[in-house]
Amino acid sequence: MGLSSIFGGATPSQQQTVDTKPVNPVTDKLKGQIVQELAVANATELVNKVTDNCFEKCLMSPYSEANEQCVDQCLAKYMRSWNVVSRAYIARIQQASTSGEI
């Protein structure tokens, strides 16, 4: 009989493992909804930024067909940039989650 059993400590055979991440369908559902809402918020932010920046840059005078090319190029650049940043962000999040930093 060791000192830990005298003072109320559990012996190794009496110790129970505790799962730190309980499986809870409500929590999982809530997390899924949050992820979806963040995706919608990000898409909305993208549309707002594109609208503000591209149309402000390209449509300083009344609309004409000559402005279409500027708007198209601006939108294409914005989307390419958004995709690069999104991929880098997702890769960083995945790397952090696999290394246990999250």
C-alpha positions as CSV (number, residue, x, y, z in Angstrom):
1,M,0.0,0.0,0.0
2,G,1.6,3.3,-1.1
3,L,1.2,6.7,0.3
4,S,-1.2,7.8,-2.4
5,S,-3.7,5.2,-1.4
6,I,-3.5,6.3,2.3
7,F,-4.1,10.0,1.4
8,G,-7.0,9.2,-1.0
9,G,-5.1,9.0,-4.3
10,A,-6.1,6.4,-6.8
11,T,-3.8,3.6,-7.7
12,P,-2.9,3.1,-11.4
13,S,-5.5,0.4,-11.7
14,Q,-8.2,2.6,-10.3
15,Q,-7.5,5.6,-12.5
16,Q,-10.0,6.3,-15.3
17,T,-9.2,7.9,-18.6
18,V,-11.2,11.0,-19.2
19,D,-12.1,11.9,-22.8
20,T,-11.4,15.6,-23.2
21,K,-13.5,15.9,-26.3
22,P,-17.0,14.5,-25.6
23,V,-19.1,13.6,-28.6
24,N,-22.0,15.9,-28.6
25,P,-24.3,16.1,-31.7
26,V,-25.7,19.4,-30.6
27,T,-22.2,20.9,-30.4
28,D,-21.2,19.4,-33.7
29,K,-24.4,20.8,-35.3
30,L,-23.8,24.3,-33.8
31,K,-20.2,24.2,-35.1
32,G,-21.4,23.4,-38.5
33,Q,-23.9,26.2,-38.5
34,I,-21.2,28.6,-37.4
35,V,-18.9,27.5,-40.2
36,Q,-21.7,28.0,-42.7
37,E,-22.5,31.5,-41.3
38,L,-18.8,32.4,-41.5
39,A,-18.7,31.3,-45.2
40,V,-21.7,33.4,-46.0
41,A,-20.2,36.4,-44.1
42,N,-16.9,36.0,-46.0
43,A,-18.7,35.8,-49.4
44,T,-20.8,38.9,-48.5
45,E,-17.6,40.7,-47.5
46,L,-16.0,39.8,-50.8
47,V,-18.9,41.1,-52.8
48,N,-19.0,44.3,-50.8
49,K,-15.2,44.9,-51.2
50,V,-15.3,44.2,-54.9
51,T,-18.3,46.5,-55.4
52,D,-16.6,49.3,-53.4
53,N,-13.2,49.0,-54.9
54,C,-13.8,48.0,-58.5
55,F,-16.7,50.2,-59.2
56,E,-15.1,53.1,-57.5
57,K,-12.0,52.6,-59.6
58,C,-13.6,52.0,-62.9
59,L,-16.8,54.0,-62.9
60,M,-15.8,57.6,-62.2
61,S,-17.9,58.8,-65.1
62,P,-21.3,57.7,-66.3
63,Y,-21.4,54.1,-67.3
64,S,-20.3,53.2,-70.8
65,E,-19.2,49.9,-72.4
66,A,-15.6,51.1,-72.2
67,N,-15.9,50.7,-68.4
68,E,-16.8,47.0,-68.7
69,Q,-13.3,45.9,-69.5
70,C,-11.9,47.7,-66.4
71,V,-14.6,46.2,-64.2
72,D,-14.0,42.7,-65.6
73,Q,-10.2,42.9,-65.1
74,C,-10.7,44.3,-61.6
75,L,-13.1,41.5,-60.6
76,A,-10.8,38.9,-62.1
77,K,-7.8,40.3,-60.1
78,Y,-9.8,40.5,-56.9
79,M,-11.0,36.9,-57.3
80,R,-7.5,35.6,-58.0
81,S,-6.2,37.5,-54.9
82,W,-9.1,36.2,-52.8
83,N,-8.4,32.6,-53.8
84,V,-4.7,32.9,-53.1
85,V,-5.3,34.4,-49.7
86,S,-8.0,31.8,-48.9
87,R,-5.8,28.9,-49.9
88,A,-3.0,30.2,-47.7
89,Y,-5.3,30.8,-44.8
90,I,-6.8,27.3,-45.1
91,A,-3.4,25.7,-45.3
92,R,-2.2,27.5,-42.2
93,I,-5.3,26.5,-40.3
94,Q,-4.9,22.8,-41.4
95,Q,-1.2,22.9,-40.4
96,A,-2.0,24.4,-37.0
97,S,-4.8,21.8,-36.4
98,T,-2.5,18.9,-37.3
99,S,0.3,20.2,-35.1
100,G,-2.2,20.6,-32.2
101,E,-1.9,24.4,-32.0
102,I,-5.6,24.9,-32.3
